[in-house]
Amino acid sequence: MIVTSQSANALSCTSGSWKIWSLSDGHVDMPADLLRRGPGLGKYTLAQEPSLVRLSVNCFLLEGAGNNGVLIDCGAGGQWEPSLGHLDGAMAEAGIDPSSIGVVALTHTHLDHLNGLITRDGRVAFANLSRIVIAHDAVAGFVDQPHLERFRHLLAPVRDGDRLGGHLAALAIPGHAPGHMAYVLDSGEDRVLFCGDLIHVPAAQFARPELTWGYDLDQSISRATRINLLREASQTQAWLAGAHMAKPGIGRVVEEGSGYALRSIA
């Protein structure tokens, strides 16, 4: 991938005939003691012992020739901390018209990934949205949120291995949340794994992928998923794009010591 532009909250790069945007929705500070030494084990203490860790919240827009944009996750809207819900500003910074978004592909149904369907003042964020791609196992989590009722007719459930188009496929990455789904772009030049919440604390979990996060639904499965995916990304030289990796949240995974490190694209 080749970086073509970068600003405070938006980065664009090209791969084959595709343009890929990283767009910042902001950040959220979470208690550091949510990081755990592993399933059923105690809290993991970071070297500098901060009481909070800052999680970037990244969304990714894929633009291919002749297609409306596919937005992977859409941020928190106005539903959480004031430091979140700034995807619209990042899109304006990048010169992206929200009406160009035709598909939103959700990795899961936590607030910071789907509430950006609605603007802070209650409007539909993407006027020409035709589909919301979501894992079958995550549909119930979407339907259970009354404020999203207006979007239910757009839900397009997928399973592991289903294709969203000629170059984009769904990949199950279980453990963090019901129906946690990654999306894999094969551009012809690069393989890019948009991996949702596979990683929460990059400073710790690349070097020690066995570390888990307190909000993982199943910490054992989440740990196994992370270990396997980082190994695969390293071996295949795939790009990894993560919701909570430090913005722009895109990089290559390399082996380092007994674990891994991320080489950021920028």
N, C-alpha and C positions, 0 to 999 in steps of 0.2 A: 504494500500500500504506500501511496505517496501523499504526504500532507500538501494540500493546496492553499489552505488559509487557516488562520488561527486568531481568535480574539479572546477576550476575557472569559466568555461563557460558551463559545462555540468553536469547534474545530471541524474542518472538512478534509477528506482525503479521497483518493480515487483508487479503484482496483478493477481492472478490466473496464467494462462499460458502466460500472456502478460508481455512484458518488455516495459516500458514507459520512454522515454528520454525527458528531458527539455534541449533545446539547445539555447544558447544566440546568437542572431544576433547583439547584441550591445545595444545601447541606443540612444535616441534623446531628446534634451532639447527643451521644448515648452513653450510659454508664459503662465504664471500662470493665466492671466486674461481670458483664454479660459474656465476656470471653471465658471459655472453660477449657480445662486441660484435656477433656475428652468426655465421651458419654459416661454419665454416672460419676464423674470425677469432680474435684473442686474447682474453684475459680483460678484462672491463670493471671498472674500479675505481670504486667508489662514492665520492661526494664526501668523506665522513668516513672512508673507508678502514677500516671495521670488518673484523675477521678472520672474523666470523660474522654471518649474517643470521637473524633469527627468523621462522620460518614458522608462522603460525596453522594449525591443522587444524580445519576446520569441517565439520559434517554438517548436513543440512537435512531436516526432517520436514514432509511435506505432509499435511494432514488435510482431507478433503472430506466433505460431507454423505453419510452412509450408507456410507462406505468405511473400511476399515482403513487405518491410516497407511502412507504411502509414505516410506521413509527413503532419502535419496540419500547414499550412502556411510555407512560405520559405524565409521570410525576404526581405530586400530591395535590395539585390545584390549591384551593384555599382551605383545605381541611386539616392542616396540622400546624407545625411551627411556622412563624413568620419567615424563617430562613429558607423555607421550602415554597414550592409553588411558583417558580419563576421561569418555567419553560417558555411561556409566551414572550418574556423578555429576551431569552436566548435566541428564540426564533426570529424576533424582530432584529436583533443584533446581526444575525446571519442573513437577513433579507429573505426569510422563508415565509411564504403565505400559508397560514394554517388551513386555508381551504384547499391546499394542494395535497393534504393528507387523505388518502383513500382508505387505508387499513391501519388499525392499531393492533399490534400483536402483544398480548400481555404475557409476562413471564409467570405472574401469580397475582393474587388479589389482595395484597397488603396495600394500605392506604397510599404509600408513597410511590405506587406503581400504576394505579388506575384512577385516582380521583381527579387527575388532570383532564379527564373527559369533560369536566365542567369548569368554567372559568370562575374566578373569585366572586364575580357578580351574578353567578347562576346561569350563565348562557352555555350553550353547547360550544365546546372549544373548536371543533373541526366540522365545519358546515357541510362538507361533502363526504363525510365518513360513510362507507358502504359495508364494512365488516369489522368486527372485533374478534380477532382470533384468540382462542383461549383453550386450555386443556379441558378435556371432558371432566376430569376430576376437580377442576376449579370452578365449574359453572355454578355450583351451589353457593360458593362463597361470593360470587357476583350477584346472584339472584337475591341473596339474603340482605342486600343493601338497598333499602327503599329509594334512596335519592338517585340511584342509577336505573330506576325502572324504565325510563324513557329510552334506554339503550338496549334493552333485552332482545328486541327483534333483530338486532345486528349481530348477535353472538354466533360465531362460527366455530364450534368445538373441533379440536384436533387431537390426535393421539400420536404417540412416539412414532417417528418415521413418516408421518404425513407430510406432503409437500404443499407449500403455500403458493408455489409458482415454480417455474423451471429451474430456479437457482437457489431457492430458500426452502428449508425443511425444518420440521419440529424435532426436538431431541429432548426426551424426558431426563430431568436431572433431579431425582427425588430426594426428599429429606427435609428441605427447609419449610415447605408449605404444601398444602394439597395441590396436586397438579403442577408443581414447579416445572416450568418448561423453558428450555433454551431454544434458540433459533440459529441455524447454521447456514451461512451464505457461502456458496461456492461460486466465486466470480469468474473462474477460469484462470485467474492468476493467484488468488489467495483463498484460504479457508478461514472464515471468521466465525468464532463462536460467541454469540451474544448470550451471556450466561447468568443473567439475573442476579440473584443473591447467593451465588456459589461462594463468594468471598465477602466478608463484612469488614474485617480489619486487615488490610493488605500488609501492613507493617509486621504482622505476626503470622498470618495464615499462609502466606507463600512459603516462608521458611519452615513453618511447622503446620502443614495442612491437616494434621490430626486434631488441631485445636478447633473447638466447636463454638457455637453462638447460642446464648440463652434462649433466643426466640426460634431456634430450629425446631420444627415439629418433631422430628426423630433424629436425635444427634448421631446415632450410630450410622444410619443410612446417609445422612448428610456428610459425615466424615468420609465414608467410602466413596460417595459420589465425587467429592472434591479431590481426593487422592487420585482416583482413576482419571478424572478429566484433566487435572494438571499434568499427569504423566503423559496422557495422549497429546495434549497441546504441545508439550515440550518435544515429544518424539516426532511429531508431524510438522513442527514449526508453524502451527496454526496461530492466528491472532486471537486474543481473548479480549472481549469487551464486556465489562462488568458494571452493574448499576452502582456499586459502592466502592469501586476502585477510584483512587484519587484522579480527579478530572485531568485529562479527557477520558480516562478509564479504558484506554485501548493500549495493548502492548503484546509483546511476545514473551512466552514463558520459557525460562532457561533453567537448567539444573544448576544449583549452587550449594555446595556442601552436601548435607543429607536431605536438603529440601529444594526449594525453587526460588527464583526471583523474577520479577516482572521488568522487562525492558520497555519502558513507555515509548509510544510512537512519537511523543513530543515532550 
